[in-house]
Amino acid sequence: IYCSFAQWVPGSDVVVAQSDRNLCIWYSVDSPESVTTFPVKGDITELERAEGKTNVLVKEGANMVAYTLDEGLIEFGTAIDDGDYIRSSNQHLFGSWCFAALGDVSMVRFLRQTSDVADKVSQESGEDGASHYKVQARLATLDKNFKLAEMHFVERGALDEAIETYKRLHMWDDAIALAEAKGYPELDRLRASHYQWLLKTGQQNEAGEVKERQGDFHAAIGHYLKAGLPTKAARVAISRPEISRSAETVEAIAASLVKGEFYERVGDLYEKSGNQLRALEWYRKGGAYAKAVELARAAFPAEVVKLENAWGDHLVQLKQMDARRKRDTQGTKRSIEAAIAARQWKKAVHILDIQDDPSTAKYYIKIAQHYASIRDYEVTRRLHV
């Protein structure tokens, strides 16, 4: 199309042009085929935009004729392009056009309901309905500015409405936090409703967290197990002595942990419950030899050497030779120290004879001092060599 005149409408995404004797208007530049035309008898001279009106001035002979554009369509097209679907709080009808064009039926319904609220306020009180707190709160919610919506409600003493808005949006934590902060008399009922909603929607993990915060630890564990989260259940049980002493609860958690192959955690659970033998068994099965050896030293000393050897083999299998050497060195030092403490001097000498570790030199001196004190100089000399 040849155009003798073309210009953007100021502050918008609308184009006005003249082609031959037609005034052409593109309210949406993304749809060039959608053009609105008017026949004119002269030439466009300029655009005027003021006081919410846009006029195209055409000189037709001796006269200047004004063609007024559709301001709603100008705003509509610009908002669609900008993604600014609600220009201001009192343009609900315009906003509904935008969302209808985008196929957002639920948003259209919301805006029309907002317009109805504004109209009702205007009819009943004669006030500007768009400025009413309910309308402002709804628009803040639409903009996802939930704290602003809350402020509009609370400032007018409409605490119930603020809480109901949060509930409708499934923002239960915010609803409960607001209720707690404001001393809401129905707080317990609100918490109960939240819990029932979690159960209804199958949110076992979240239900467990609610019960844990409330101190109902048995219920929390039940929810965590239903959610397939045995490690969370074990954490609660281990932290609460009254629960770790319940054999039935411990076995239920342990079975779920075993199913998930959390063997070390099974050991932790059994150790906390006082079943040291089962704890040792699961520590070993889970490769948690550090915990197994520590437990064995306190409860099953006869198993220590066997466990240390198994630990070494385990590290070799994991290709952790350096870790094994470190573990062997630490084990040797502990054995020497134990022999010295028990005054088993020959055993201490024997341990030193079968290893070659420079870090044990200090033990030679200590043992040599003992043999010197009993005048066994031959052993003393050998230890000093």
DRENZAMAR-194174 format. One line per 10 residues: for each residue x, y, z of C-alpha. Coordinates in steps of 0.1 Angstrom, whole numbers, plus 5000, padded with zeros to 4 digits. Layout:
<sites>
X/Y/Z; ...
</sites>
This chain:
<sites>
5000/5000/5000; 5013/5034/4990; 5008/5059/5018; 5011/5097/5015; 5010/5100/5053; 5019/5076/5081; 5024/5082/5118; 5023/5065/5151; 4996/5076/5175; 5017/5092/5204
5021/5070/5234; 5007/5039/5217; 5013/5011/5192; 4987/5023/5168; 4995/5035/5133; 4975/5060/5113; 4981/5064/5075; 4965/5078/5044; 4963/5057/5012; 4947/5076/4983
4914/5088/4997; 4913/5064/5026; 4922/5070/5063; 4938/5037/5074; 4941/5028/5111; 4961/4998/5124; 4950/4993/5160; 4973/4962/5162; 5005/4963/5142; 5009/4926/5147
4979/4921/5125; 4986/4943/5094; 4957/4926/5076; 4933/4940/5103; 4930/4976/5091; 4901/5000/5098; 4894/5024/5069; 4874/5056/5065; 4869/5075/5032; 4881/5110/5034
4878/5139/5009; 4912/5156/5016; 4946/5151/5031; 4956/5143/5067; 4975/5172/5082; 4982/5161/5117; 4972/5140/5148; 4959/5155/5180; 4959/5136/5213; 4946/5153/5244
4922/5148/5273; 4918/5112/5265; 4908/5117/5228; 4928/5111/5196; 4917/5131/5165; 4930/5128/5129; 4928/5163/5113; 4919/5162/5076; 4918/5193/5054; 4887/5189/5032
4886/5219/5009; 4883/5250/5031; 4873/5230/5061; 4894/5211/5088; 4875/5179/5097; 4884/5158/5128; 4881/5120/5127; 4880/5106/5163; 4897/5073/5168; 4884/5046/5192
4903/5052/5224; 4894/5018/5238; 4909/5000/5209; 4940/5022/5211; 4945/5012/5247; 4936/4977/5240; 4961/4972/5212; 4989/4989/5231; 4982/4969/5262; 4983/4936/5243
5017/4945/5228; 5031/4957/5261; 5017/4929/5281; 5001/4955/5304; 4966/4941/5305; 4953/4963/5332; 4962/5000/5327; 4947/5012/5359; 4924/5001/5387; 4893/5016/5371
4896/4999/5337; 4882/4965/5345; 4860/4963/5314; 4890/4972/5292; 4911/4946/5310; 4884/4919/5304; 4886/4927/5267; 4924/4921/5268; 4921/4888/5286; 4892/4877/5264
4915/4883/5234; 4941/4861/5250; 4916/4834/5257; 4920/4837/5295; 4884/4830/5305; 4891/4827/5342; 4907/4862/5342; 4878/4876/5323; 4855/4862/5349; 4876/4876/5377
4877/4911/5362; 4840/4912/5355; 4833/4902/5391; 4857/4930/5402; 4837/4954/5381; 4805/4941/5397; 4820/4948/5431; 4829/4983/5421; 4795/4990/5406; 4777/4977/5437
4798/5000/5459; 4791/5030/5437; 4753/5022/5437; 4750/5016/5475; 4773/5044/5488; 4778/5068/5459; 4815/5065/5463; 4841/5057/5436; 4838/5020/5435; 4873/5016/5419
4888/5031/5451; 4870/5007/5475; 4893/4984/5495; 4877/4953/5481; 4884/4963/5445; 4919/4975/5453; 4926/4942/5471; 4913/4922/5442; 4935/4941/5418; 4966/4937/5440
4959/4900/5440; 4956/4900/5403; 4991/4916/5402; 5003/4889/5426; 5011/4916/5452; 4995/4896/5480; 5010/4917/5508; 4994/4948/5493; 4961/4930/5491; 4965/4920/5527
4972/4956/5537; 4940/4968/5520; 4919/4943/5539; 4936/4947/5573; 4936/4985/5572; 4898/4983/5569; 4895/4957/5597; 4885/4930/5572; 4908/4903/5587; 4884/4875/5578
4884/4886/5541; 4922/4887/5540; 4924/4851/5555; 4897/4839/5531; 4916/4853/5502; 4947/4835/5512; 4927/4803/5516; 4911/4806/5482; 4946/4810/5467; 4958/4779/5488
4983/4802/5506; 4978/4785/5539; 5011/4795/5555; 5004/4831/5548; 4969/4828/5562; 4981/4812/5594; 5009/4837/5598; 4985/4865/5595; 4960/4849/5619; 4988/4844/5645
5000/4880/5641; 4965/4894/5646; 4953/4871/5673; 4926/4856/5651; 4900/4839/5673; 4895/4810/5648; 4932/4801/5646; 4928/4765/5657; 4900/4759/5633; 4921/4775/5605
4950/4751/5613; 4926/4722/5613; 4912/4732/5579; 4948/4735/5565; 4956/4700/5578; 4925/4685/5563; 4932/4702/5530; 4967/4687/5530; 4953/4652/5535; 4926/4658/5509
4952/4668/5483; 4976/4640/5492; 5004/4661/5506; 5016/4637/5532; 5050/4653/5536; 5035/4687/5543; 5010/4672/5567; 5039/4656/5585; 5057/4689/5588; 5025/4704/5603
5022/4677/5629; 5059/4679/5637; 5056/4717/5644; 5026/4710/5666; 5045/4684/5686; 5025/4654/5674; 5056/4634/5665; 5039/4600/5661; 5015/4614/5636; 5044/4632/5618
5063/4599/5615; 5032/4582/5600; 5028/4609/5574; 5065/4608/5565; 5064/4571/5560; 5033/4574/5538; 5051/4600/5518; 5080/4576/5512; 5104/4597/5533; 5118/4572/5559
5149/4594/5566; 5127/4622/5578; 5107/4598/5600; 5140/4584/5614; 5153/4620/5622; 5122/4626/5643; 5124/4593/5661; 5161/4597/5668; 5156/4632/5682; 5127/4621/5705
5137/4595/5732; 5100/4586/5739; 5096/4576/5703; 5129/4557/5699; 5118/4535/5728; 5087/4524/5709; 5097/4491/5694; 5067/4491/5670; 5075/4525/5657; 5112/4518/5653
5105/4486/5634; 5081/4504/5610; 5107/4530/5603; 5135/4505/5600; 5116/4484/5575; 5110/4515/5553; 5147/4525/5556; 5158/4490/5546; 5135/4491/5516; 5152/4523/5505
5187/4509/5513; 5194/4535/5540; 5214/4509/5560; 5235/4534/5580; 5204/4552/5591; 5189/4519/5602; 5220/4515/5624; 5216/4550/5639; 5179/4543/5647; 5187/4509/5664
5216/4524/5684; 5193/4552/5696; 5167/4527/5706; 5192/4507/5726; 5194/4477/5703; 5232/4478/5699; 5235/4444/5683; 5211/4453/5655; 5228/4487/5652; 5262/4470/5647
5247/4447/5621; 5233/4475/5600; 5263/4497/5603; 5284/4469/5589; 5260/4462/5561; 5259/4499/5552; 5297/4502/5552; 5296/4526/5581; 5326/4510/5598; 5337/4541/5617
5304/4539/5636; 5306/4502/5639; 5341/4502/5654; 5332/4530/5678; 5301/4511/5689; 5320/4478/5692; 5347/4494/5714; 5320/4504/5739; 5297/4474/5737; 5314/4445/5719
5352/4448/5724; 5357/4412/5711; 5345/4424/5677; 5368/4453/5673; 5397/4435/5655; 5373/4417/5632; 5356/4449/5623; 5388/4468/5617; 5399/4440/5593; 5366/4441/5576
5369/4479/5574; 5403/4476/5557; 5389/4451/5532; 5360/4474/5525; 5384/4503/5518; 5405/4482/5495; 5374/4473/5476; 5366/4510/5472; 5402/4515/5461; 5409/4537/5491
5444/4523/5499; 5455/4556/5515; 5425/4555/5537; 5433/4520/5547; 5469/4528/5556; 5457/4557/5577; 5432/4535/5594; 5458/4508/5600; 5482/4534/5615; 5455/4547/5638
5445/4512/5648; 5481/4503/5656; 5486/4534/5678; 5454/4526/5697; 5466/4490/5703; 5500/4501/5715; 5484/4527/5738; 5460/4501/5752; 5488/4477/5759; 5509/4504/5777
5480/4515/5797; 5474/4479/5808; 5511/4475/5815; 5513/4446/5790; 5548/4456/5780; 5556/4424/5761; 5525/4428/5740; 5534/4464/5733; 5569/4454/5721; 5554/4426/5699
5531/4451/5682; 5560/4474/5675; 5581/4446/5661; 5555/4436/5635; 5550/4471/5621; 5572/4497/5604; 5558/4531/5610; 5581/4561/5620; 5552/4578/5637; 5553/4552/5665
5589/4562/5676; 5576/4579/5707; 5563/4545/5720; 5598/4529/5718; 5611/4556/5742; 5583/4551/5767; 5586/4513/5767; 5623/4515/5769; 5620/4537/5800; 5600/4509/5816
5625/4482/5808; 5653/4504/5821; 5635/4509/5853; 5634/4471/5859; 5670/4467/5848; 5663/4447/5817; 5690/4465/5797; 5690/4441/5767; 5654/4450/5757; 5662/4486/5765
5691/4486/5741; 5671/4469/5714; 5644/4495/5717; 5669/4523/5714; 5685/4509/5683
</sites>
